Amino acid sequence: MNSSVPPTFQTMHRRAAMLRAFRRGALGYLFILPLLAFLLLYQAFPILRVLWLSFTNYRNLYPDNTSFVGFRNYARVLQDSVFWEGIRQAAEFTIIFIPGGVLFPLFLAILLDRVRNAKVAGIYRTLLYIPALIPGPLVFILWNWMYGPDQGLINWLLINKLHLFSASNPPIWLGDTNWFIPCIAIMEWWWGIGYHIVFFMVGLSAIPGELYEAARMDGAKEWQIALKITLPLLKPMLLIILVLRLSTAMGVLVEYLVMGHDTFHPWTVYMYNLAFLNAQPMGHAAAIGWVGAVIMLIVAIGLFRLFRPDPEG
């Protein structure tokens, strides 16, 4: 005689519900499987690979002679004056880039938010977002031409229209040590202006319009509204953009390689040259990458502490 008790209706119903929930969850994971595969193959694996290389003396030309060297590469990086000079140059570029790359789009986003005509606002947004749609190689070609000493648009305006310089002695923008970093920063401002405006417009759309109406009824000026209402409520979005722009500004590489100046070698260019040119000490280059990433992480943590929400607010 079978002593087992048959499942009740409630138990069967609960099991069926759990099975349906499992199937829905499995289907959801199936949909995100390509993204997970991408993250593992193109994000997680390279990061772990570089971490392993940083503890070895690996060289592309002599992979069979690889051995574990511990923290020797990191000690070498911390004593490397070329690396620290590269960090200084990258920080100089970041300090120049961040104000124009963040504050100017914020100002334009606030102005766009005040445009009441939907069609006009849509035209402005489309025009401002166009640079973000241009691929990097085309941007570099365009600005190389604009900065050109002989046929460039900027020098043509300065020489032929404004008569500020002569054709025999035109400004050499990308060849001048004093102007190279500002020139790259201006190009990055233009390229990312639409991308940043979209972020700020999302943040502005979350601010209740009643706050603005109440402030105007109390006689507040527009600049007071921006300082007292808009900027404090945009702190989270401003933090996101600052952290994103900090990482891209400190880690810019392709722009320097394509438009680089002989005397300008930030740490990313130094890392690239070590890894892929001459003797190719990949372990040293990998350690440089990790030390640079840790420095950027420390700065990002400082930004999070600076822009963290007020507990009393």
N, C-alpha and C positions, 0 to 999 in steps of 0.2 A: 504494500500500500504506500503510495506516494504521500509523504507528510508535508510537502511544500505547499505553501499557501498561494493561490493564484493572485497576481497583482490586481490591486483595486483599480477602479476607473480613474481615480485621481492620480495614482502612480503612473498609469499608462499615458494619461494626458500630459503629465509633467515630463515624462521621457520623450514624448513626441515634440513637445515645445523645445526641450533641450536639443533634440536632433535638428529641428528647423533652425534654431539659433546657431548651431555649429555649422550647418550648411551655408547660412548667410555669411558667417564670419569667414569660412573657407573661401567663399566666392569673392569676398572683399580682398582677402590676402592674394588671391589669384590675380585680381586686377592690378594690385600694386607690386606684383612680383617683378615686372620689367624695371620699375623704378628702384626696387631693392637691389636687383642685379647690377644696375648702373652704379648705384652708390657703392656697392662692394667692389666692383671691378675698377671703377675710375676714380673713386674717392678713398675708400678705406684701404684697399690694397696698396696704392702708391704711397699713402701716408706711412703705413707700416713698413713698406719696403725702404723708404728713405730713413726711417728710424733705425732699421737694421743696418743700413749702409753707414750711418753715422758712427757706429761702433766698430767699423772694420777699416781696413786699408784698401778697399776695393778700387780697382782701376779697370776701365773698359778694355784697355789693350792687354791687360794681364789678369783676366778673371780667375785663373787657376791658382794664382799666388795670394788669394784673399785669406786674411787671418783676422781674428778678433783682437782689437787693440784697446778695448774698454773706453774710458773717458779721455783718451789721449787726444782725439780730434777736438773735443770740446775745450780742453785746456789750451790747445793750439789756437782755437778761435778767440778765446778770451784774451790772448796775448797778441793777437793779430792787429797791428795798427791800420792795415789797409781795410779790414772789415769795419773797424770803428769809424774810420773816415767815411766809409760807404754809408754807415748808419747816420752819420752827421749830414751827409748830402741828401739822403732820403728824407730825413727830418726837415731839412730846409725846404725841400720841395713840398712836403706835407703842410708845413706852416703857411706857405704861399697858396697852396691849392685849396685848403679847407675853407677859408673865409669866402672866397668867390664861388667855390663849388657847392656851398651849403646856404650861405646867407642870401646870395643873389637869387637863386631859385625860390627861396622862402619868400623874399620880397615880391617876386613875380606871382607866386601862387596866391599870396594875400590879395594882390591887385586883381587877379583873375577871379577870385572868389567874390569880389565886389561887383563884377560885371553881371547885370541882371538879364541882358538879352542872351538867350540860350544859343542862338545861331552865331552871334558875334563871339561869345565865349568859346564855342566849339571851334571856330576858325583860329582863334588865338592858340588854343591848346594844340591843334593839329600842326600849326606852323612851328611851335616851340618843341614839339616832340619829333619832328622830322630828323634832326641830327642823331637822335638815339637809334634810328632805324638804319643808319649808314654803317656798313661793315668797316671794321678797323682798318684794313689795308687801304680802302678808298679814303678814309679820314686822313691817314698819314700822307697819302699822295697829295690830297687837296691842300693840307697845311704846309707840306714841303714846298708846294708851288707858291702858296701865299707868302711864305717867309723867304722865298728866293731873292737873292740880292739884285739880280738883273731883270728877270721877268715876273717877279712876284707882285701880287696885287697890292700888298701893303706898301712896298717901296714905290710902286707906281703912283699910288695916292700921295705919299709923302714927298715925292720928287716932282711929279708932273702937275699935281693939283694944288698941294699945299706949299710947295717950294721950300720945304724945311731942310732938305738935303740936296746935294748935287749928284748927277749921274756918275761923276768920276769918283765919288767917295760915298757909296750907298751904305746903309747899315747892314751888317752881316749878322742877322738875328741868331741863327742856329750855330754860327761859328764864333759867337762872342760869349766868353765865359760868364759875363755879368747878365746876359739876356737869355741864355739857354733855358734855365729853369723857369723863369716867368713865361717864356714862349710855350713850353710844354704844358704849363699850368693853364694858360689861356685856352689852348687847344682842348684840354680835358674839361674845362668849364663849358665850352661850347658843345662838346660831344655829349655831356651828361646832363645838360640843363633840363631837357624834357623828362628824362628818367627821374630826376629829383623832384620836379614839379608834380609829377603824378603821385609820388609818395605824400607830399605835403597837401595836395588836394584831397587825398583820402582822409588825412588827419583833420583837415578843415571841415569836411563834410560831416564829421562826427561831433562837431561842436554845435550845441543847440542854438538856433537862431534867436530864441527868446532872450538869451544873454546879451546879444548885440542890441536888440530892440530896447531892453531895459536900460542898458548903458547909455544909448542915445537919448532916451527920454530923460535921463538924469543929467544930460548936457555934456557927456563925455565926447572928446574929440576922437577922430579916427586913430591918431597915433596913440592916444591913451587906451583905446579899445585894443589895439594890437599889442601893447605892452602889458596890459593888465588882464586881458582875457585870452587873446589868441596864443601868445607865446607860452604862457604857463600851461595851457591845455594841450599844446603841441609838443610838450617835453618828451613824451614817449616816442613819438615819430621822429623828433629831432635826434634823440639818442640812437635810434636805429640807423638813420642816415649817417650820423657822425661815425659810428662804428664801422659801417660798410665802407664809407669813403676813406677812413683811416687805413683800413686793411688794403684797399686798392692803391692808395697814394704811397704808402710805405712799401708796397710790393710791386709797384709798376716795373715792368721789365721790357716788354716789346717796344714801347715808345722810345726807350733809351737806345735799344739796339738798332731801330730803324732810323731814328733822327738824332742819334747820340753825338755828343761832343767828346773829343779825344781826352779832355781833362776832367770829364764828369763820369765817375764810376761809383754809383750807389752800390749798396751791398748785394742787390739782386743781380746786377751786371757782373760783379766780382764772383758771385756764386756760379753764374752761368759760365763764365770764362774758365773757372777752375774745373767745372764738371765736364765740359765738352770741348775744350781747347787744350792744346799742348799735352802735358803729362796726364791730365784727367784724373786728379785725386778725388774720386767721387765721395769717399768718406769724409774728407775735409769739407767739401761743398755741402754734403748733407747736414753736417753739424752746423754750418753757417745758416742753412735754412731753418733748422730747429731753434737756434739761438735767436734769429730774427723773429721767428713766430712767437717765441716766448716774450720778447720785448714788446711786440704789438699786443699780445694778450694782456700784459701788465698795464699798458696804456688804456686798453679797452675797459679793463676792470676799474681804472681810475675814472673813466667817463661814466660808467654805470653808477659809481658812488656819487659823482658830481650831479647827475641828472636823476637820481632816484627820487621817487615821489616823497613829498613832505608828509610825515606821519600825522601832522596836525591838519593837513589839507584834506 
